[in-house]
Amino acid sequence: MNLRVSSGFLRGRYIKVPDTDLRPTEEKVRSAFFNTLFSMIEFEERIFLDIFSGSGILAFEAISRGFSKSFAIEANSRAASRIRTSAEELGIKNQVNVINGDAFSLNFATLSEKFNTIFLDPPYALGDKMPDLLDKIVDSGIVGEVCVIVVEGNTETAWQKSGWSTKTKKFGGTYLSIFYNWE
């Protein structure tokens, strides 16, 4: 399977997706996500974190649209290796940091960055574990002064934390639960 970068300076470029059980975010959902993000914050020269990265397409889209760096966290070693290869093929390997690891056991504080956008696209069966993972992420200190956290799922993610506001977007059977740390 191949996925197309939908916008930015890499628009129209394709990446290969390894033959795994990954469920890549649909192009229409990626576009809607970035359009929503554009309306919320100025994100050029900011840092993007893609958790449960799969193909890495969101990390690549972020760079293509103006983020200065992307981090991609993926547990599947074949997929993580393919993300590295795709970043090299796209000519952005110095802007994409790939971490082959499990998001639930990762010490996020070791990332030593403050992220402005964090996107989580877990296997839908893990949706009920997202509130605890969101707490872990926020408590780790990696959240930027201005940050948007988005969880993709087949249901809305219910999470409440002091200082965070919420909105939800629905695209067919896909929900984007959007959390942001300003009023």
C-alpha positions in Angstrom: 0.0 0.0 0.0 1.1 3.6 -0.7 0.0 6.8 1.0 0.1 10.2 -0.5 1.2 13.4 1.3 -1.8 15.7 0.9 -0.4 19.2 1.3 2.7 21.3 1.8 6.0 21.1 0.0 5.9 17.3 -0.1 2.4 17.3 -1.6 1.8 14.5 -4.0 4.8 12.4 -2.8 4.0 8.8 -1.9 5.4 6.6 0.9 5.2 2.9 1.1 3.4 1.2 4.0 4.8 -2.1 5.2 2.5 -5.1 5.0 1.4 -5.2 8.6 -1.9 -4.9 10.5 -1.5 -1.1 10.6 -4.6 1.1 10.0 -3.3 4.4 8.4 -5.3 7.5 9.0 -7.3 8.3 5.9 -6.2 11.2 3.8 -9.5 13.1 4.3 -9.1 12.8 8.1 -5.5 13.9 7.9 -6.5 16.9 5.9 -9.4 17.8 8.2 -7.0 17.4 11.2 -4.5 19.8 9.8 -7.2 22.3 8.7 -8.6 22.2 12.2 -5.1 22.7 13.6 -4.4 25.6 11.3 -7.5 27.3 12.7 -6.3 26.8 16.3 -2.6 27.7 16.4 0.2 29.1 14.4 2.4 26.0 14.1 5.2 26.8 11.7 8.6 26.1 13.3 7.0 24.0 16.0 7.5 20.4 17.0 5.1 17.5 16.3 4.8 14.2 18.1 3.1 11.3 16.4 2.3 8.4 18.8 1.3 5.0 17.4 2.8 6.4 14.2 2.3 3.4 12.0 3.3 4.6 8.5 4.6 7.9 9.7 2.4 9.8 7.3 1.2 12.3 10.0 4.8 13.1 11.0 5.6 13.6 7.3 2.5 15.8 6.7 3.6 17.9 9.7 7.0 18.6 8.2 5.5 19.2 4.8 3.1 21.8 6.3 5.8 23.8 8.2 6.6 22.0 11.5 10.4 22.2 12.1 10.6 18.6 13.6 8.5 15.5 14.0 8.9 12.6 16.3 7.3 9.3 15.4 6.8 6.6 18.1 6.0 3.2 16.7 6.1 -0.2 18.5 6.2 -2.3 15.3 9.9 -2.6 14.4 9.2 -3.2 10.6 7.0 -0.1 10.6 9.5 2.0 12.5 12.2 1.0 10.0 10.0 1.9 7.1 9.3 5.3 8.6 13.1 5.9 8.7 13.4 4.8 5.1 10.5 7.0 4.0 11.9 10.0 5.7 15.2 9.5 3.9 13.4 9.0 0.5 11.4 12.2 1.1 14.6 14.1 2.0 13.6 15.0 5.5 15.5 12.4 7.6 17.1 15.2 9.7 13.7 16.5 10.7 12.1 13.2 11.6 13.2 11.3 14.8 11.8 7.7 14.9 11.5 5.9 18.2 10.8 2.2 18.0 9.0 1.6 21.3 5.8 1.0 23.1 3.9 4.2 24.1 2.7 2.7 27.3 6.1 1.9 28.6 8.0 4.9 27.1 9.5 7.5 29.5 8.3 10.6 27.6 10.5 12.9 29.7 13.6 11.4 27.8 12.4 13.1 24.6 13.8 16.4 25.8 11.5 18.5 23.6 8.4 20.6 24.3 5.8 19.5 21.7 3.1 21.8 20.3 1.0 19.1 18.7 0.7 15.5 19.8 -1.3 13.1 17.7 -2.3 9.7 19.0 -3.7 7.1 16.6 -3.9 3.9 18.7 -5.4 0.6 17.6 -9.1 1.3 18.3 -9.2 -1.6 20.8 -6.9 0.4 23.0 -9.2 3.5 23.1 -10.1 3.0 26.8 -6.4 3.3 27.8 -6.0 6.8 26.2 -7.1 8.9 29.3 -4.3 7.3 31.4 -1.8 7.7 28.6 -2.8 11.3 28.2 -2.2 11.9 31.9 1.2 10.3 31.6 2.1 12.5 28.6 1.0 15.7 30.2 2.6 14.9 33.5 6.0 14.0 31.8 6.7 17.7 31.1 6.9 17.4 27.3 3.9 19.6 26.6 4.6 23.0 25.1 3.2 26.3 26.5 0.8 26.1 23.5 -0.2 22.5 22.7 -2.9 20.6 20.9 -3.3 16.9 21.7 -5.5 14.8 19.4 -6.7 11.3 19.8 -8.1 9.4 16.8 -10.6 6.7 17.5 -13.9 5.0 16.6 -15.4 6.7 19.7 -14.9 10.0 21.4 -12.1 10.0 24.0 -13.3 11.3 27.4 -10.5 13.0 29.3 -10.5 15.9 31.7 -7.5 17.7 33.1 -7.3 21.1 34.7 -6.2 23.8 32.2 -7.3 21.8 29.2 -10.3 22.4 26.9 -12.0 19.9 24.6 -13.7 19.7 21.3 -14.6 16.8 19.0 -14.7 16.4 15.3 -16.4 13.4 13.5 -15.6 12.2 10.1 -17.7 9.2 9.1 -16.9 6.6 11.8 -13.7 8.4 12.9 -13.6 10.7 15.9 -10.9 13.3 16.6 -10.9 14.2 20.2 -9.1 17.5 20.5 -7.6 18.8 23.7 -5.8 22.2 24.0 -4.2 24.1 26.9 -5.5 27.6 26.4 -8.9 29.3 26.6 
